[in-house]
């Protein structure tokens, strides 16, 4: 998920050429108060006129507790990005309030209710503690993301290289996402010069179970994709597991074995997920059966 300042015309126009999975236009923290209206207009016009070639589009609006939130929703529902992202979400009511505003605009312009999906950002201690309630609060929710910079400030600490101060928050966000059946996206890595540190953090969050990572530089996109793309060995093993399942099913056998070892349900699910990732990464054809 590539962050793009909503007041940068060049970046807004060209962000999709770097092939992120999602472009997120930011109307919130990266835009000064003097430029809020101009940024909103720029993002609106861009979404209405530019074909992003299949790249998912999201807009981080300003909160409803600001003078800009309702205007952001009014314009962005009309612009029809795939997702509206709610900043600094602390409780389920925050999601409900935004959803009410979105539905109001959908009805007004004749858009089917539920067209615009939602993402939430967890950026405060209260949001972390309420992560499960938030994640389960709306059928529009596609995912929940961790925002670390505001969070560590609230915790009276700072970001460290190993990220120990984020372990609890990451776990809360991830578990909440899994309970709700939505995606979990990790926070940005702000030191864009530290490629090795960035890669280490991406490997960590993949191992934890996160579905992806927010990035602030286009050159970070390929690094995330590199970590998340299954290796040839992993793909080969997963395909063999799936073939073993099909063979057992064709024989009417409830017992699945591979190389003399029993294959249980978790192994099968991991194999399917590996092939899904491989398909998304473009290294396995879409027609490969799961």
C-alpha positions as CSV (number, residue, x, y, z in Angstrom):
1,X,0.0,0.0,0.0
2,X,1.8,3.1,-1.3
3,X,1.3,6.4,0.5
4,X,0.9,9.3,-1.9
5,X,0.5,12.9,-0.6
6,X,-2.8,14.2,-1.9
7,X,-1.3,17.7,-2.6
8,X,1.4,16.4,-5.0
9,X,0.0,16.5,-8.5
10,X,3.0,14.6,-10.1
11,X,2.8,11.8,-7.5
12,X,-1.0,11.5,-7.6
13,X,-0.9,11.2,-11.4
14,X,1.9,8.7,-11.7
15,X,1.8,6.6,-8.5
16,X,0.3,3.5,-10.3
17,X,3.2,3.1,-12.7
18,X,5.3,1.7,-9.9
19,X,2.7,-1.2,-9.6
20,X,1.9,-1.2,-5.9
21,X,-1.0,-3.4,-5.0
22,X,-2.8,-0.3,-3.6
23,X,-2.3,3.4,-4.0
24,X,-3.4,5.4,-1.0
25,X,-3.9,9.1,-1.5
26,X,-3.5,10.9,1.7
27,X,-5.6,13.9,2.6
28,X,-4.7,13.8,6.3
29,X,-1.3,14.1,7.9
30,X,0.8,14.8,4.8
31,X,-1.4,17.8,3.8
32,X,-1.2,21.1,5.6
33,X,-4.3,22.9,6.7
34,X,-3.8,25.5,4.0
35,X,-3.9,22.9,1.3
36,X,-6.7,20.6,2.5
37,X,-9.3,21.9,0.0
38,X,-6.9,21.9,-2.9
39,X,-5.7,18.4,-2.2
40,X,-9.3,17.1,-2.0
41,X,-10.0,18.7,-5.4
42,X,-6.8,17.3,-6.9
43,X,-7.5,13.7,-5.7
44,X,-11.2,14.0,-6.8
45,X,-10.3,15.1,-10.3
46,X,-7.5,12.5,-10.6
47,X,-9.7,9.6,-9.6
48,X,-12.4,10.7,-12.0
49,X,-10.1,11.0,-15.0
50,X,-7.1,8.7,-14.7
51,X,-7.2,4.9,-15.4
52,X,-5.0,3.3,-12.7
53,X,-4.7,0.1,-14.7
54,X,-6.1,-2.3,-12.1
55,X,-4.2,-0.9,-9.2
56,X,-6.5,-0.6,-6.2
57,X,-7.2,3.0,-5.0
58,X,-7.7,4.2,-1.5
59,X,-8.0,7.6,0.1
60,X,-7.1,8.4,3.7
61,X,-9.6,11.1,4.7
62,X,-9.5,13.5,7.6
63,X,-11.4,12.5,10.7
64,X,-14.9,13.5,11.3
65,X,-13.7,15.4,14.4
66,X,-12.0,17.9,12.0
67,X,-13.6,20.5,9.8
68,X,-12.5,18.5,6.7
69,X,-13.9,15.0,7.3
70,X,-17.4,15.4,5.9
71,X,-16.2,17.3,2.9
72,X,-13.7,14.6,2.2
73,X,-16.3,11.9,2.3
74,X,-18.7,13.9,0.1
75,X,-16.1,14.3,-2.6
76,X,-14.5,10.9,-2.3
77,X,-17.7,8.9,-2.5
78,X,-18.4,10.8,-5.7
79,X,-14.9,10.1,-7.0
80,X,-15.4,6.4,-6.2
81,X,-12.0,5.0,-5.0
82,X,-12.1,1.4,-4.0
83,X,-11.5,2.2,-0.4
84,X,-11.8,5.1,2.1
85,X,-9.4,4.8,5.0
86,X,-10.4,6.1,8.4
87,X,-7.4,7.6,10.4
88,X,-6.8,7.2,14.1
89,X,-9.7,4.8,14.7
90,X,-10.3,4.3,18.4
91,X,-13.7,2.6,18.7
92,X,-16.3,0.9,16.6
93,X,-18.5,4.0,16.7
94,X,-15.8,5.8,14.7
95,X,-16.4,3.3,11.9
96,X,-20.2,3.6,12.2
97,X,-20.1,7.4,12.0
98,X,-18.0,7.3,8.8
99,X,-20.2,4.6,7.3
100,X,-23.3,6.6,8.0
101,X,-21.8,9.6,6.1
102,X,-20.7,7.4,3.2
103,X,-24.2,5.8,2.9
104,X,-25.8,9.2,3.0
105,X,-23.8,10.3,-0.1
106,X,-24.2,6.9,-1.8
107,X,-28.0,7.3,-1.5
108,X,-27.8,10.9,-2.7
109,X,-26.0,10.1,-5.9
110,X,-27.7,6.8,-6.6
111,X,-24.7,4.6,-5.9
112,X,-25.5,1.1,-4.6
113,X,-25.2,1.0,-0.8
114,X,-21.9,-0.6,0.2
115,X,-20.0,0.3,-3.0
116,X,-17.3,2.2,-1.2
117,X,-15.3,-0.1,1.1
118,X,-13.4,0.8,4.3
119,X,-10.0,0.4,5.9
120,X,-9.2,1.5,9.4
121,X,-5.9,2.7,10.8
122,X,-5.0,1.9,14.5
123,X,-2.7,4.6,15.7
124,X,-3.4,5.1,19.5
125,X,-3.4,3.0,22.6
126,X,-7.2,3.0,22.8
127,X,-7.4,1.9,19.2
128,X,-5.1,-1.0,19.9
129,X,-7.1,-2.1,22.9
130,X,-10.3,-1.9,20.9
131,X,-8.9,-3.5,17.8
132,X,-11.2,-6.6,17.8
133,X,-14.3,-4.5,18.3
134,X,-13.2,-2.1,15.5
135,X,-12.3,-5.0,13.1
136,X,-15.7,-6.6,13.5
137,X,-17.7,-3.3,13.3
138,X,-18.7,-3.2,9.6
139,X,-19.3,-5.4,6.6
140,X,-17.6,-2.7,4.5
141,X,-14.3,-3.3,6.2
142,X,-11.6,-4.9,4.0
143,X,-8.7,-4.4,6.4
144,X,-7.1,-2.9,9.4
145,X,-3.7,-1.2,9.4
146,X,-1.2,-0.3,12.1
147,X,0.1,3.3,12.2
148,X,3.2,3.3,14.4
149,X,4.4,6.9,14.5
150,X,1.5,8.4,16.4
151,X,1.3,5.2,18.5
152,X,4.8,5.2,19.8
153,X,4.5,8.9,20.6
154,X,1.5,8.2,22.7
155,X,3.4,5.4,24.4
156,X,6.2,7.9,25.2
157,X,8.8,6.0,23.3
158,X,10.2,5.9,19.8
159,X,10.7,3.5,16.9
160,X,13.6,1.0,17.4
161,X,15.3,-1.1,14.7
162,X,13.9,-4.4,16.1
163,X,10.4,-2.9,16.7
164,X,10.1,-4.4,20.2
165,X,7.8,-1.5,21.2
166,X,5.3,-2.6,18.5
167,X,5.0,-6.3,19.3
168,X,1.9,-6.0,21.4
169,X,0.1,-3.6,19.0
170,X,1.0,-5.8,16.0
171,X,-0.3,-8.8,17.7
172,X,-3.6,-7.1,18.7
173,X,-4.1,-5.8,15.1
174,X,-3.3,-9.1,13.5
175,X,-5.5,-11.2,15.8
176,X,-8.4,-8.7,15.4
177,X,-8.1,-9.0,11.6
178,X,-8.1,-12.8,11.7
179,X,-11.2,-12.9,14.0
180,X,-13.0,-10.5,11.6
181,X,-11.7,-12.2,8.4
182,X,-10.1,-9.1,7.0
183,X,-6.6,-8.1,5.9
184,X,-3.9,-6.8,8.3
185,X,-1.4,-4.3,6.9
186,X,1.7,-3.3,8.8
187,X,3.0,0.3,9.4
188,X,5.5,2.2,7.3
189,X,9.3,2.0,7.7
190,X,10.3,5.6,7.7
191,X,14.1,5.3,7.1
192,X,14.0,5.0,3.3
193,X,17.8,4.8,3.2
194,X,18.0,1.6,5.3
195,X,17.1,-1.2,2.8
196,X,18.4,-4.0,5.0
197,X,16.4,-2.7,8.0
198,X,13.3,-2.5,5.8
199,X,13.7,-6.0,4.5
200,X,14.3,-7.4,8.0
201,X,11.0,-5.7,9.1
202,X,9.1,-7.0,6.1
203,X,10.3,-10.5,6.9
204,X,9.3,-10.1,10.5
205,X,5.7,-9.0,9.7
206,X,5.3,-11.7,7.1
207,X,6.3,-14.3,9.6
208,X,3.9,-12.8,12.1
209,X,1.1,-13.3,9.6
210,X,0.5,-9.8,8.2
211,X,-0.9,-9.6,4.7
212,X,1.2,-6.7,3.5
213,X,2.9,-3.4,4.4
214,X,2.4,0.3,3.9
215,X,5.3,2.0,2.1
216,X,6.3,5.6,1.5
217,X,8.8,5.2,-1.4
218,X,8.2,3.4,-4.7
219,X,11.6,1.6,-4.4
220,X,10.2,-0.2,-1.3
221,X,7.4,-1.9,-3.4
222,X,9.6,-4.4,-5.1
223,X,11.3,-5.3,-1.8
224,X,7.9,-6.2,-0.2
225,X,6.9,-8.2,-3.3
226,X,10.3,-10.0,-3.1
227,X,9.7,-11.1,0.5
228,X,6.0,-12.1,0.0
229,X,6.5,-14.0,-3.3
230,X,6.8,-17.7,-2.5
231,X,10.0,-19.4,-3.5
232,X,10.2,-22.1,-6.2
233,X,10.7,-24.7,-3.4
234,X,7.6,-23.5,-1.5
235,X,5.5,-23.5,-4.7
236,X,6.6,-27.0,-5.6
237,X,5.9,-28.3,-2.2
238,X,2.4,-26.7,-2.1
239,X,1.5,-28.0,-5.5
240,X,2.5,-31.5,-4.5
241,X,0.3,-31.2,-1.4
242,X,-2.7,-30.1,-3.5
243,X,-2.1,-32.9,-6.0
244,X,-2.0,-35.4,-3.1
245,X,-5.4,-34.1,-2.0
246,X,-6.9,-34.5,-5.5
247,X,-5.5,-38.0,-5.8
248,X,-6.9,-39.0,-2.4
249,X,-10.3,-37.6,-3.3
250,X,-10.4,-39.4,-6.7
251,X,-9.8,-42.7,-4.8
252,X,-12.5,-41.8,-2.2
253,X,-9.9,-41.9,0.5
254,X,-10.2,-39.8,3.6
255,X,-6.5,-40.2,4.3
256,X,-4.0,-38.0,2.6
257,X,-0.3,-38.8,2.6
258,X,2.8,-37.4,0.9
259,X,6.3,-38.9,1.1
260,X,5.1,-41.2,3.9
261,X,3.7,-38.4,6.0
262,X,0.1,-37.7,6.8
263,X,-1.3,-34.3,5.5
264,X,-3.7,-32.6,7.8
265,X,-6.0,-29.6,7.3
266,X,-3.6,-26.9,8.4
267,X,-1.0,-28.2,5.9
268,X,-3.5,-28.1,3.1
269,X,-4.6,-24.6,4.0
270,X,-1.0,-23.3,4.0
271,X,-0.5,-24.9,0.6
272,X,-3.5,-23.2,-0.8
273,X,-2.4,-19.9,0.7
274,X,1.0,-20.3,-0.8
275,X,-0.4,-20.8,-4.3
276,X,-2.8,-17.8,-3.8
277,X,0.3,-15.7,-3.0
278,X,2.1,-17.1,-6.0
279,X,-0.8,-16.3,-8.3
280,X,-1.0,-12.7,-6.9
281,X,2.8,-12.4,-7.4
282,X,2.5,-13.5,-11.0
283,X,4.8,-16.6,-10.7
284,X,2.0,-19.1,-11.0
285,X,-0.8,-18.9,-13.7
286,X,-4.3,-18.1,-12.5
287,X,-5.6,-21.3,-14.0
288,X,-3.7,-23.5,-11.5
289,X,-6.2,-25.4,-9.4
290,X,-6.4,-25.1,-5.7
